[in-house]
Amino acid sequence: MNKKRTALILALALVLVLAFGCLSGVFAAEADVSGAAESAESKTISAKAIAAGAVVAVVASVGGIGMALSIRKSTESMARQPEASGKINSAMMLGLVFIETTIIYALIVAILIIFVL
């Protein structure tokens, strides 16, 4: 049962990555592109948007799964040992901060991909 749930979560994350990647190209397309040089530039912008969308989607999906597993295990631990709930809660919060920091770094990288490269 646990392997089926993990496979389902990973399949859902893959679907999200593909959806965000496809949708980012739609939003990056410019309405009135004329000329071959502008068309090549539009394709480059679209490719950058797809890459940025994929980066953010993958990291956010994996980070969300990691956060969910962390919270699940910490609540199970607090249920087993209520006297250690303070230490468990603080360790969980520290781990969640590190996961969220990784997601924010991915967002910054995606913004750099779009505007700098």
N, CA, C and O of each residue as an XYZ file, in Angstrom:
468
protein
N       0.823     -1.199      0.000
C       0.000      0.000      0.000
C       0.863      1.258      0.000
O       0.563      2.228     -0.696
N       1.931      1.232      0.782
C       2.799      2.396      0.885
C       3.535      2.647     -0.429
O       3.735      3.802     -0.806
N       3.945      1.586     -1.135
C       4.629      1.746     -2.412
C       3.680      2.295     -3.475
O       4.082      3.081     -4.332
N       2.430      1.875     -3.410
C       1.449      2.390     -4.364
C       1.219      3.873     -4.146
O       1.101      4.632     -5.108
N       1.154      4.288     -2.900
C       0.949      5.704     -2.581
C       2.142      6.543     -3.045
O       1.965      7.631     -3.594
N       3.344      6.038     -2.824
C       4.543      6.754     -3.266
C       4.588      6.857     -4.781
O       4.936      7.904     -5.326
N       4.237      5.771     -5.463
C       4.220      5.803     -6.928
C       3.172      6.779     -7.436
O       3.399      7.472     -8.428
N       2.031      6.840     -6.771
C       0.983      7.774     -7.167
C       1.430      9.223     -6.969
O       1.166     10.076     -7.816
N       2.095      9.497     -5.870
C       2.590     10.853     -5.594
C       3.646     11.247     -6.626
O       3.633     12.374     -7.121
N       4.552     10.339     -6.952
C       5.575     10.649     -7.949
C       4.971     10.835     -9.333
O       5.429     11.686    -10.095
N       3.950     10.053     -9.670
C       3.283     10.233    -10.965
C       2.573     11.576    -11.012
O       2.587     12.249    -12.043
N       1.954     11.972     -9.909
C       1.298     13.276     -9.842
C       2.321     14.406     -9.977
O       2.051     15.411    -10.634
N       3.481     14.246     -9.362
C       4.530     15.258     -9.488
C       5.009     15.360    -10.934
O       5.267     16.460    -11.422
N       5.129     14.232    -11.619
C       5.538     14.258    -13.018
C       4.495     14.953    -13.884
O       4.845     15.718    -14.782
N       3.224     14.693    -13.622
C       2.155     15.361    -14.368
C       2.203     16.861    -14.131
O       2.016     17.643    -15.063
N       2.453     17.274    -12.887
C       2.559     18.704    -12.592
C       3.734     19.340    -13.323
O       3.621     20.454    -13.834
N       4.849     18.642    -13.373
C       6.023     19.168    -14.076
C       5.708     19.365    -15.552
O       6.023     20.406    -16.128
N       5.090     18.369    -16.156
C       4.752     18.476    -17.572
C       3.728     19.575    -17.828
O       3.818     20.294    -18.824
N       2.755     19.705    -16.932
C       1.731     20.741    -17.118
C       2.334     22.132    -16.999
O       2.054     23.001    -17.824
N       3.156     22.350    -15.981
C       3.780     23.666    -15.825
C       4.731     23.966    -16.980
O       4.812     25.108    -17.433
N       5.439     22.967    -17.454
C       6.344     23.172    -18.571
C       5.615     23.549    -19.843
O       6.057     24.430    -20.581
N       4.507     22.891    -20.100
C       3.734     23.215    -21.315
C       3.048     24.572    -21.192
O       3.007     25.334    -22.158
N       2.518     24.875    -20.034
C       1.815     26.144    -19.865
C       2.754     27.336    -19.875
O       2.361     28.428    -20.285
N       3.987     27.144    -19.432
C       4.905     28.284    -19.398
C       5.250     28.758    -20.806
O       5.483     29.949    -21.011
N       5.288     27.858    -21.768
C       5.534     28.255    -23.146
C       4.398     29.084    -23.719
O       4.625     29.971    -24.541
N       3.185     28.800    -23.288
C       2.033     29.569    -23.757
C       2.105     30.997    -23.250
O       1.832     31.936    -23.998
N       2.463     31.171    -22.002
C       2.524     32.510    -21.436
C       3.712     33.308    -21.950
O       3.684     34.539    -21.942
N       4.762     32.612    -22.401
C       5.945     33.318    -22.864
C       5.838     33.749    -24.325
O       6.616     34.591    -24.773
N       4.892     33.189    -25.071
C       4.763     33.529    -26.493
C       4.299     34.967    -26.644
O       3.424     35.435    -25.915
N       4.894     35.652    -27.593
C       4.512     37.038    -27.833
C       3.456     37.084    -28.927
O       3.476     36.264    -29.845
N       2.538     38.033    -28.834
C       1.395     38.089    -29.740
C       1.788     38.492    -31.153
O       1.382     37.824    -32.104
N       2.561     39.555    -31.328
C       2.884     40.035    -32.663
C       4.384     39.946    -32.908
O       5.128     40.892    -32.647
N       4.811     38.807    -33.409
C       6.213     38.583    -33.719
C       6.349     38.659    -35.232
O       5.662     37.942    -35.960
N       7.245     39.537    -35.707
C       7.450     39.649    -37.138
C       8.943     39.550    -37.432
O       9.760     40.152    -36.736
N       9.293     38.791    -38.463
C      10.692     38.657    -38.852
C      11.309     37.396    -38.287
O      10.834     36.847    -37.293
N      12.374     36.941    -38.932
C      13.028     35.707    -38.520
C      13.819     35.885    -37.235
O      13.860     34.982    -36.400
N      14.448     37.045    -37.070
C      15.252     37.274    -35.863
C      14.358     37.326    -34.633
O      14.703     36.768    -33.592
N      13.227     37.983    -34.743
C      12.317     38.058    -33.603
C      11.696     36.698    -33.325
O      11.405     36.378    -32.172
N      11.487     35.890    -34.365
C      10.939     34.554    -34.176
C      11.923     33.675    -33.412
O      11.519     32.913    -32.534
N      13.212     33.775    -33.737
C      14.229     33.009    -33.017
C      14.320     33.471    -31.571
O      14.496     32.662    -30.660
N      14.198     34.790    -31.366
C      14.225     35.311    -30.003
C      13.013     34.832    -29.215
O      13.124     34.529    -28.027
N      11.877     34.763    -29.860
C      10.666     34.280    -29.202
C      10.803     32.820    -28.802
O      10.344     32.416    -27.733
N      11.449     32.017    -29.680
C      11.668     30.611    -29.344
C      12.616     30.474    -28.172
O      12.438     29.593    -27.332
N      13.624     31.335    -28.103
C      14.559     31.308    -26.985
C      13.859     31.666    -25.681
O      14.077     31.022    -24.654
N      13.018     32.697    -25.726
C      12.271     33.097    -24.534
C      11.337     31.981    -24.099
O      11.191     31.714    -22.907
N      10.702     31.328    -25.073
C       9.803     30.229    -24.755
C      10.556     29.063    -24.120
O      10.073     28.457    -23.163
N      11.732     28.751    -24.649
C      12.536     27.663    -24.082
C      12.990     28.005    -22.667
O      13.015     27.137    -21.794
N      13.348     29.260    -22.441
C      13.735     29.683    -21.088
C      12.565     29.567    -20.132
O      12.731     29.137    -18.990
N      11.384     29.948    -20.590
C      10.210     29.867    -19.733
C       9.865     28.420    -19.401
O       9.460     28.119    -18.278
N      10.023     27.531    -20.364
C       9.767     26.116    -20.111
C      10.776     25.568    -19.108
O      10.404     24.817    -18.205
N      12.045     25.933    -19.256
C      13.073     25.477    -18.318
C      12.807     26.009    -16.917
O      12.927     25.277    -15.935
N      12.445     27.287    -16.828
C      12.175     27.874    -15.514
C      10.958     27.227    -14.873
O      10.964     26.934    -13.678
N       9.921     27.005    -15.660
C       8.729     26.352    -15.126
C       9.011     24.945    -14.658
O       8.488     24.507    -13.633
N       9.840     24.231    -15.409
C      10.188     22.867    -15.020
C      11.007     22.847    -13.737
O      10.788     22.001    -12.870
N      11.955     23.781    -13.613
C      12.786     23.851    -12.403
C      11.915     24.086    -11.172
O      12.026     23.376    -10.173
N      11.058     25.079    -11.258
C      10.222     25.411    -10.106
C       9.235     24.290     -9.812
O       8.998     23.968     -8.648
N       8.652     23.688    -10.855
C       7.678     22.620    -10.639
C       8.307     21.394     -9.989
O       7.730     20.814     -9.069
N       9.479     21.000    -10.458
C      10.136     19.818     -9.891
C      10.514     20.057     -8.439
O      10.225     19.232     -7.572
N      11.155     21.173     -8.176
C      11.627     21.438     -6.811
C      10.455     21.644     -5.859
O      10.493     21.173     -4.723
N       9.415     22.341     -6.308
C       8.257     22.553     -5.435
C       7.526     21.240     -5.161
O       7.060     21.013     -4.045
N       7.424     20.377     -6.168
C       6.758     19.089     -5.972
C       7.536     18.201     -5.001
O       6.970     17.622     -4.074
N       8.826     18.110     -5.232
C       9.649     17.279     -4.349
C       9.707     17.877     -2.940
O       9.685     17.147     -1.949
N       9.782     19.204     -2.858
C       9.785     19.855     -1.546
C       8.480     19.639     -0.800
O       8.484     19.417      0.411
N       7.365     19.702     -1.515
C       6.067     19.450     -0.881
C       5.952     18.024     -0.375
O       5.426     17.783      0.711
N       6.449     17.077     -1.170
C       6.429     15.677     -0.730
C       7.314     15.496      0.494
O       6.937     14.805      1.440
N       8.494     16.120      0.478
C       9.395     16.030      1.634
C       8.804     16.643      2.881
O       8.945     16.099      3.976
N       8.135     17.786      2.719
C       7.482     18.420      3.865
C       6.372     17.541      4.424
O       6.242     17.394      5.639
N       5.574     16.959      3.538
C       4.477     16.104      3.985
C       4.997     14.887      4.745
O       4.449     14.514      5.782
N       6.050     14.276      4.228
C       6.619     13.116      4.917
C       7.224     13.509      6.262
O       7.103     12.771      7.239
N       7.870     14.663      6.312
C       8.463     15.131      7.559
C       7.392     15.386      8.619
O       7.538     14.977      9.771
N       6.348     16.046      8.231
C       5.264     16.334      9.181
C       4.584     15.049      9.624
O       4.235     14.896     10.795
N       4.396     14.121      8.683
C       3.751     12.854      9.031
C       4.566     12.088     10.066
O       4.029     11.612     11.066
N       5.857     11.977      9.816
C       6.706     11.224     10.740
C       6.835     11.920     12.097
O       6.895     11.261     13.134
N       6.878     13.250     12.084
C       7.012     13.948     13.364
C       5.743     13.837     14.197
O       5.817     13.710     15.419
N       4.583     13.882     13.556
C       3.349     13.718     14.333
C       3.218     12.298     14.859
O       2.707     12.089     15.960
N       3.677     11.314     14.080
C       3.685      9.938     14.593
C       4.623      9.817     15.790
O       4.301      9.144     16.768
N       5.777     10.467     15.713
C       6.731     10.422     16.822
C       6.182     11.105     18.061
O       6.369     10.620     19.177
N       5.498     12.243     17.867
C       4.908     12.941     19.018
C       3.770     12.141     19.630
O       3.535     12.223     20.835
N       3.062     11.369     18.812
C       2.000     10.529     19.354
C       2.570      9.377     20.175
O       1.973      8.956     21.165
N       3.729      8.872     19.757
C       4.352      7.770     20.494
C       5.016      8.254     21.788
O       4.930      7.590     22.821
N       5.680      9.416     21.724
C       6.390      9.952     22.884
C       5.990     11.407     23.104
O       6.680     12.313     22.636
N       4.897     11.640     23.801
C       4.444     13.023     24.002
C       5.426     13.870     24.806
O       5.444     15.092     24.662
N       6.234     13.247     25.638
C       7.174     14.020     26.445
C       8.309     14.604     25.615
O       8.953     15.563     26.042
N       8.564     14.047     24.441
C       9.633     14.546     23.571
C       9.087     15.435     22.450
O       9.789     15.705     21.476
N       7.851     15.885     22.584
C       7.230     16.629     21.484
C       7.910     17.972     21.219
O       7.930     18.429     20.077
N       8.457     18.603     22.233
C       9.145     19.880     22.040
C      10.378     19.742     21.160
O      10.585     20.524     20.231
N      11.201     18.729     21.467
C      12.404     18.502     20.660
C      12.054     18.049     19.245
O      12.688     18.469     18.277
N      11.052     17.199     19.133
C      10.640     16.716     17.813
C      10.107     17.868     16.975
O      10.416     17.982     15.789
N       9.297     18.727     17.606
C       8.698     19.855     16.887
C       9.773     20.835     16.407
O       9.708     21.320     15.277
N      10.749     21.126     17.252
C      11.797     22.066     16.839
C      12.677     21.479     15.735
O      13.085     22.201     14.826
N      12.972     20.188     15.803
C      13.766     19.549     14.743
C      12.984     19.517     13.433
O      13.556     19.704     12.358
N      11.672     19.278     13.525
C      10.846     19.273     12.324
C      10.813     20.655     11.690
O      10.925     20.783     10.471
N      10.658     21.691     12.512
C      10.606     23.052     11.981
C      11.924     23.433     11.306
O      11.918     24.090     10.265
N      13.034     23.032     11.882
C      14.332     23.309     11.273
C      14.450     22.612      9.919
O      14.941     23.204      8.958
N      14.007     21.372      9.840
C      14.016     20.653      8.568
C      13.107     21.296      7.536
O      13.466     21.380      6.361
N      11.924     21.755      7.963
C      11.008     22.419      7.039
C      11.589     23.726      6.518
O      11.375     24.091      5.362
N      12.322     24.428      7.371
C      12.970     25.669      6.932
C      14.009     25.379      5.854
O      14.104     26.115      4.872
N      14.783     24.320      6.028
C      15.781     23.967      5.013
C      15.123     23.573      3.695
O      15.603     23.949      2.625
N      14.033     22.823      3.766
C      13.323     22.433      2.539
C      12.766     23.661      1.838
O      12.886     23.787      0.619
N      12.156     24.568      2.598
C      11.586     25.774      2.004
C      12.672     26.676      1.416
O      12.452     27.335      0.400
N      13.824     26.705      2.044
C      14.946     27.487      1.508
C      15.382     26.939      0.154
O      15.695     27.707     -0.755
N      15.403     25.636      0.017
C      15.750     25.031     -1.257
C      14.747     25.424     -2.337
O      15.136     25.698     -3.473
N      13.475     25.452     -1.997
C      12.441     25.848     -2.963
C      12.615     27.315     -3.358
O      12.456     27.662     -4.528
N      12.933     28.160     -2.414
C      13.144     29.581     -2.718
C      14.367     29.758     -3.608
O      14.352     30.587     -4.518
N      15.433     28.984     -3.357
C      16.603     29.049     -4.228
C      16.241     28.630     -5.654
O      16.731     29.226     -6.613
N      15.399     27.624     -5.803
C      14.971     27.196     -7.142
C      14.177     28.298     -7.836
O      14.312     28.495     -9.043
N      13.356     29.012     -7.084
C      12.609     30.126     -7.664
C      13.559     31.225     -8.124
O      13.355     31.816     -9.185
N      14.586     31.501     -7.342
C      15.575     32.516     -7.732
C      16.325     32.082     -8.985
O      16.581     32.898     -9.871
N      16.679     30.801     -9.065
C      17.352     30.291    -10.263
C      16.440     30.415    -11.476
O      16.900     30.777    -12.559
N      15.163     30.123    -11.312
C      14.220     30.251    -12.428
C      14.102     31.697    -12.885
O      14.040     31.962    -14.085
N      14.070     32.623    -11.957
C      14.008     34.041    -12.318
C      15.287     34.459    -13.040
O      15.235     35.230    -13.998
N      16.431     33.954    -12.587
C      17.694     34.251    -13.262
C      17.723     33.662    -14.669
O      18.242     34.287    -15.594
N      17.170     32.469    -14.831
C      17.112     31.860    -16.166
C      16.315     32.736    -17.117
O      16.717     32.951    -18.260
N      15.196     33.236    -16.647
C      14.330     34.039    -17.525
C      14.955     35.394    -17.853
O      14.974     35.792    -19.018
N      15.464     36.105    -16.854
C      15.858     37.486    -17.076
C      17.342     37.698    -17.373
O      17.681     38.704    -17.996
N      18.227     36.818    -16.969
C      19.662     37.053    -17.132
C      20.229     36.281    -18.319
O      20.979     36.845    -19.116
N      19.893     35.036    -18.447
C      20.466     34.216    -19.519
C      19.885     34.541    -20.864
O      20.267     33.935    -21.865
